[in-house]
Amino acid sequence: MSTTTPIERVPLGTGGPLVGVQGLGCMGMSFAYGPTDADAARATLDRALELGVTLYDTADMYGAGANETFLAPFFRAHRDEVTIATKFAIGLDPDDPGRRLIRNDAPYIRQAVEGSLRRLDVDVIDLYYMHRRDPAVPLEESVGAMAELVREGKVKHLGLSEVTGAELRAAHAIHPIAALQSEWSLFSRDVERTAVPAARDLGVAFVPYSPLGRGFLTGSFADAGTELGDDDFRRTQPRFTGDNAAANRALLRPIQDIAAAHRATPGQIALAWVQQQATERGMTVVPIPGTRRPSRVEENTGATRVRLTEEELTALEPIAAQVAGDRYADMSSTSAGRE
């Protein structure tokens, strides 16, 4: 099921910008998933905009700033049509480049936003996320520093990523939060414990990343553990390796059966489930599936028009509880790791 009709638009949280009901994760265009074709990636950006996708997601740590730089010409050409979302907080240890550091202190935030503004070649960032939370830094300092950026006109709206429901409530009391971005899919539902209810109660939009389980839910891997390139970061993720990968492949059968009934792809059913959480839970949900191919954007946006029946939702319900392996080898920086 594909479409050429622009997707619907929804407000991104209370007081937030109007965006397409599905966004685009741009990380893979220059980071994490192996070699990329720059021309195909540019064509993907253009096709996404034609289909009504207006929320484009990046971060300063994707390719050490290379992703922001790559996206800058597209943003410059369509500045009034797009909502730019980027993030700060994850950096590399200067003494150990293989080790990541999480920083939420005010001086770092100010340094980070200036770098992103420069690489993106814009005067203001539409949505600025704290990529990961450092519990050692009080939210009063980190969110307070982000709020200063809003007052100074460098940022329009604030977002958080991988925070618990309690952290979201505390942050929202300091300054309104427009969006919460965390992993949410048929394979990953831990956010439903506290983060999703808090976002719903506060009128905060939920922006699910990896709504396709980093591609696993598309059914495209015959053997995910061996088919991935040496520089594909999914090789480090427990769900994609060994016995876990085999067990998780077996969980795709109900998705594939429902896809056949809708004359859709398994990926569209997985995305439709995420999109439908908006009506099921009475909140704004704007997933950001990532891709580097125009044809995949067409497929993904087509999922916004798939409606699952209650019987189909019931059939999909048990999947997450049966998934083998955590979503990261180290879960300490996720909301689930702090609950």
C-alpha positions as CSV (number, residue, x, y, z in Angstrom):
1,M,0.0,0.0,0.0
2,S,1.5,3.3,-1.1
3,T,0.2,6.8,-1.7
4,T,1.0,10.0,-3.4
5,T,-1.5,12.1,-1.4
6,P,0.2,14.2,1.4
7,I,-0.3,12.8,4.9
8,E,-2.4,14.6,7.5
9,R,-0.9,17.2,9.9
10,V,-1.2,17.3,13.6
11,P,0.1,19.8,16.3
12,L,3.3,18.7,17.9
13,G,2.2,19.0,21.5
14,T,0.4,21.8,23.1
15,G,1.5,25.0,21.4
16,G,3.9,23.1,19.2
17,P,4.2,23.4,15.4
18,L,1.9,21.7,12.9
19,V,3.7,18.7,11.4
20,G,3.0,15.7,9.2
21,V,1.6,12.8,11.2
22,Q,4.8,10.9,10.3
23,G,8.3,12.4,10.4
24,L,11.6,11.2,9.0
25,G,14.6,10.0,11.0
26,C,17.7,11.1,9.2
27,M,20.4,9.4,11.2
28,G,21.1,6.6,8.8
29,M,21.9,9.1,6.0
30,S,25.4,9.5,7.4
31,F,25.7,7.4,10.5
32,A,25.2,3.9,12.1
33,Y,23.9,1.8,9.2
34,G,27.0,1.5,7.0
35,P,27.7,3.1,3.6
36,T,25.2,5.5,2.2
37,D,24.4,7.0,-1.2
38,A,24.3,10.8,-0.8
39,D,22.2,11.3,-4.0
40,A,19.6,8.7,-2.9
41,A,19.5,10.3,0.5
42,R,18.8,13.7,-1.0
43,A,16.1,12.3,-3.2
44,T,14.6,10.7,-0.1
45,L,14.4,14.1,1.6
46,D,12.7,15.6,-1.4
47,R,10.2,12.8,-1.8
48,A,9.4,12.9,1.9
49,L,8.5,16.6,1.7
50,E,6.3,15.9,-1.4
51,L,4.4,13.4,0.7
52,G,3.7,15.8,3.5
53,V,6.6,14.8,5.9
54,T,7.7,18.0,7.6
55,L,9.4,16.9,10.8
56,Y,13.1,16.0,10.1
57,D,15.1,14.5,12.9
58,T,18.8,14.7,13.4
59,A,21.4,15.1,16.3
60,D,24.8,16.6,16.8
61,M,26.3,13.2,17.6
62,Y,25.2,11.5,14.3
63,G,28.5,11.3,12.5
64,A,30.0,13.9,14.9
65,G,27.9,16.7,13.3
66,A,28.1,15.3,9.7
67,N,24.4,14.5,9.6
68,E,23.4,18.1,10.5
69,T,25.8,19.4,7.9
70,F,24.5,17.1,5.2
71,L,20.9,18.2,5.9
72,A,21.6,21.9,5.9
73,P,21.2,22.5,2.1
74,F,17.8,20.8,2.1
75,F,16.7,22.8,5.2
76,R,17.9,26.0,3.7
77,A,16.0,25.4,0.4
78,H,12.7,24.6,2.3
79,R,13.1,26.5,5.5
80,D,9.5,27.7,5.7
81,E,8.1,24.2,5.0
82,V,10.1,22.0,7.5
83,T,10.4,21.6,11.2
84,I,14.0,20.9,12.2
85,A,14.6,18.7,15.2
86,T,18.1,18.1,16.6
87,K,19.6,17.0,19.9
88,F,22.4,17.5,22.3
89,A,23.9,15.5,25.2
90,I,25.9,12.6,23.7
91,G,29.5,13.2,23.0
92,L,32.8,11.3,22.9
93,D,35.3,11.2,25.7
94,P,38.4,13.1,24.4
95,D,40.6,10.7,26.4
96,D,38.9,7.6,25.0
97,P,37.1,8.2,21.6
98,G,35.4,4.9,21.8
99,R,33.6,5.9,25.0
100,R,30.5,8.0,25.0
101,L,29.8,10.7,27.5
102,I,26.4,12.2,28.5
103,R,26.4,15.9,29.4
104,N,23.5,17.9,30.5
105,D,25.3,20.8,32.2
106,A,24.4,24.4,31.2
107,P,27.8,25.4,29.7
108,Y,27.8,22.3,27.5
109,I,24.2,22.9,26.3
110,R,25.1,26.5,25.2
111,Q,28.2,25.2,23.4
112,A,26.2,22.4,21.7
113,V,23.4,24.7,20.5
114,E,25.9,27.1,18.9
115,G,27.5,24.2,17.1
116,S,24.2,22.8,15.8
117,L,23.0,26.3,14.6
118,R,26.3,26.7,12.7
119,R,26.2,23.2,11.0
120,L,22.5,23.5,10.2
121,D,23.1,27.0,8.9
122,V,19.9,28.3,10.6
123,D,19.1,31.1,13.0
124,V,16.8,29.1,15.1
125,I,16.1,25.4,15.8
126,D,12.5,24.4,15.8
127,L,12.7,21.6,18.3
128,Y,15.7,21.0,20.5
129,Y,15.9,17.7,22.4
130,M,18.0,16.6,25.3
131,H,19.1,13.4,23.7
132,R,19.8,11.5,27.0
133,R,19.4,12.4,30.6
134,D,22.3,12.6,33.1
135,P,20.6,12.0,36.5
136,A,23.6,13.7,38.2
137,V,22.6,17.1,36.7
138,P,19.4,18.5,38.1
139,L,16.6,19.1,35.6
140,E,16.5,22.7,37.0
141,E,19.9,23.2,35.4
142,S,19.5,21.4,32.1
143,V,15.9,22.3,31.3
144,G,16.5,25.7,32.8
145,A,19.4,26.2,30.3
146,M,17.3,25.0,27.4
147,A,14.5,27.5,28.5
148,E,17.1,30.3,28.3
149,L,17.7,29.3,24.6
150,V,14.0,29.7,23.9
151,R,14.0,33.2,25.5
152,E,17.0,34.1,23.5
153,G,15.3,33.0,20.2
154,K,17.8,30.3,19.4
155,V,15.3,27.5,19.9
156,K,11.5,27.5,19.5
157,H,10.3,24.4,21.3
158,L,11.9,21.9,23.8
159,G,12.0,18.1,23.7
160,L,13.3,15.3,25.8
161,S,14.4,11.8,24.8
162,E,14.4,8.6,26.9
163,V,13.1,10.1,30.1
164,T,10.8,8.5,32.6
165,G,7.3,9.8,33.3
166,A,8.4,11.4,36.5
167,E,11.3,13.1,34.8
168,L,8.9,14.4,32.0
169,R,6.5,15.8,34.6
170,A,9.3,17.5,36.5
171,A,10.8,19.0,33.4
172,H,7.4,20.2,32.1
173,A,6.9,22.1,35.3
174,I,10.2,24.0,34.6
175,H,9.4,24.8,31.0
176,P,6.7,23.4,28.6
177,I,8.0,20.3,26.7
178,A,6.6,19.9,23.2
179,A,7.7,16.4,22.5
180,L,9.1,13.3,24.1
181,Q,11.2,11.0,21.8
182,S,11.8,7.5,22.9
183,E,11.8,4.0,21.3
184,W,8.3,2.6,20.9
185,S,7.2,-0.2,18.6
186,L,5.6,-3.7,18.6
187,F,9.0,-4.9,19.9
188,S,9.6,-2.2,22.5
189,R,6.8,-1.1,24.8
190,D,8.5,-0.3,28.1
191,V,7.7,3.4,27.6
192,E,4.0,2.6,28.2
193,R,4.7,2.1,31.9
194,T,5.1,5.8,32.8
195,A,6.4,7.9,29.9
196,V,3.4,7.5,27.6
197,P,0.8,8.2,30.3
198,A,2.7,11.3,31.4
199,A,3.0,12.6,27.9
200,R,-0.8,12.1,27.4
201,D,-1.6,13.8,30.6
202,L,0.6,16.8,29.9
203,G,-0.4,17.2,26.2
204,V,3.2,16.4,25.1
205,A,3.5,14.8,21.7
206,F,5.2,11.4,21.6
207,V,7.8,10.9,18.8
208,P,8.6,7.2,18.6
209,Y,12.1,6.4,17.2
210,S,12.9,3.0,15.7
211,P,9.1,2.3,15.2
212,L,10.2,-0.5,12.9
213,G,12.5,-2.1,15.4
214,R,15.5,-0.8,13.5
215,G,14.2,-2.7,10.5
216,F,13.6,-6.0,12.1
217,L,9.8,-5.6,11.9
218,T,9.9,-5.2,8.2
219,G,10.8,-8.9,8.0
220,S,13.7,-8.1,5.6
221,F,16.4,-10.0,7.6
222,A,16.7,-13.7,6.8
223,D,19.5,-13.8,9.4
224,A,20.0,-10.4,11.0
225,G,23.1,-11.5,12.9
226,T,25.0,-12.3,9.7
227,E,23.5,-10.1,7.0
228,L,24.5,-6.8,8.6
229,G,27.7,-5.0,7.5
230,D,30.7,-4.8,9.8
231,D,30.1,-1.1,10.5
232,D,26.3,-1.5,11.1
233,F,25.7,-0.7,14.8
234,R,22.9,-3.3,15.0
235,R,25.5,-5.9,15.3
236,T,26.0,-4.7,18.9
237,Q,22.3,-5.0,19.7
238,P,21.1,-8.1,21.5
239,R,18.0,-8.5,19.5
240,F,19.9,-8.9,16.2
241,T,22.3,-11.6,17.3
242,G,22.4,-15.4,17.6
243,D,19.5,-17.2,19.2
244,N,17.8,-13.9,19.9
245,A,17.6,-13.1,16.2
246,A,16.1,-16.5,15.4
247,A,13.5,-16.2,18.3
248,N,12.5,-12.7,17.2
249,R,12.0,-13.7,13.6
250,A,9.4,-16.2,14.7
251,L,7.4,-13.4,16.3
252,L,6.8,-11.7,12.9
253,R,4.2,-14.3,11.8
254,P,1.1,-12.4,13.0
255,I,2.4,-9.2,11.5
256,Q,2.9,-10.9,8.1
257,D,-0.6,-12.5,8.2
258,I,-2.2,-9.1,9.0
259,A,-0.1,-7.5,6.2
260,A,-1.4,-10.0,3.7
261,A,-5.0,-9.3,4.7
262,H,-4.5,-5.5,4.2
263,R,-2.4,-6.0,1.0
264,A,0.2,-4.1,2.8
265,T,3.8,-4.8,3.9
266,P,4.8,-6.0,7.4
267,G,6.6,-2.7,7.9
268,Q,3.3,-0.8,7.2
269,I,1.5,-2.9,9.7
270,A,4.1,-2.2,12.4
271,L,4.0,1.5,11.6
272,A,0.2,1.5,11.5
273,W,0.2,0.0,15.0
274,V,2.4,2.9,16.3
275,Q,0.3,5.5,14.4
276,Q,-2.9,4.0,15.8
277,Q,-1.7,4.5,19.4
278,A,-2.7,8.1,18.9
279,T,-6.4,7.3,18.8
280,E,-6.1,4.3,21.1
281,R,-4.6,6.5,23.8
282,G,-6.0,9.9,23.0
283,M,-2.6,11.7,22.4
284,T,-0.4,12.9,19.5
285,V,2.0,10.3,18.2
286,V,4.4,11.2,15.3
287,P,6.8,8.3,14.6
288,I,10.0,9.0,12.8
289,P,11.0,5.9,10.8
290,G,14.4,6.3,9.2
291,T,15.3,5.5,5.6
292,R,17.6,6.5,2.8
293,R,15.4,5.5,-0.1
294,P,12.5,7.3,-1.7
295,S,10.5,4.1,-2.3
296,R,10.7,3.4,1.4
297,V,9.3,6.8,2.3
298,E,6.4,6.1,0.0
299,E,5.8,2.8,1.8
300,N,6.1,4.3,5.3
301,T,3.7,7.2,4.7
302,G,1.2,4.7,3.2
303,A,1.0,3.2,6.6
304,T,-0.7,6.3,7.9
305,R,-3.8,5.2,6.0
306,V,-3.9,1.6,7.4
307,R,-6.5,1.0,10.1
308,L,-6.2,-2.1,12.2
309,T,-9.2,-3.8,13.7
310,E,-9.6,-4.6,17.3
311,E,-9.1,-8.3,16.5
312,E,-5.8,-7.4,14.8
313,L,-4.7,-5.2,17.6
314,T,-5.4,-8.1,20.0
315,A,-3.3,-10.5,17.8
316,L,-0.4,-8.1,18.0
317,E,-0.6,-7.4,21.7
318,P,1.5,-10.3,23.0
319,I,4.5,-9.7,20.7
320,A,6.6,-7.3,22.8
321,A,6.5,-9.5,25.9
322,Q,8.1,-12.4,23.9
323,V,11.0,-10.4,22.4
324,A,14.4,-11.9,23.2
325,G,17.1,-9.4,24.2
326,D,17.1,-5.8,25.4
327,R,17.0,-3.0,22.9
328,Y,20.5,-2.0,23.9
329,A,23.4,-4.0,25.3
330,D,23.6,-1.2,28.0
331,M,20.2,0.0,29.1
332,S,21.5,2.4,31.7
333,S,20.8,5.5,29.6
334,T,17.2,4.6,28.7
335,S,14.1,5.5,30.6
336,A,13.6,1.8,31.4
337,G,17.0,1.7,33.0
338,R,16.0,4.3,35.5
339,E,12.5,3.0,36.4
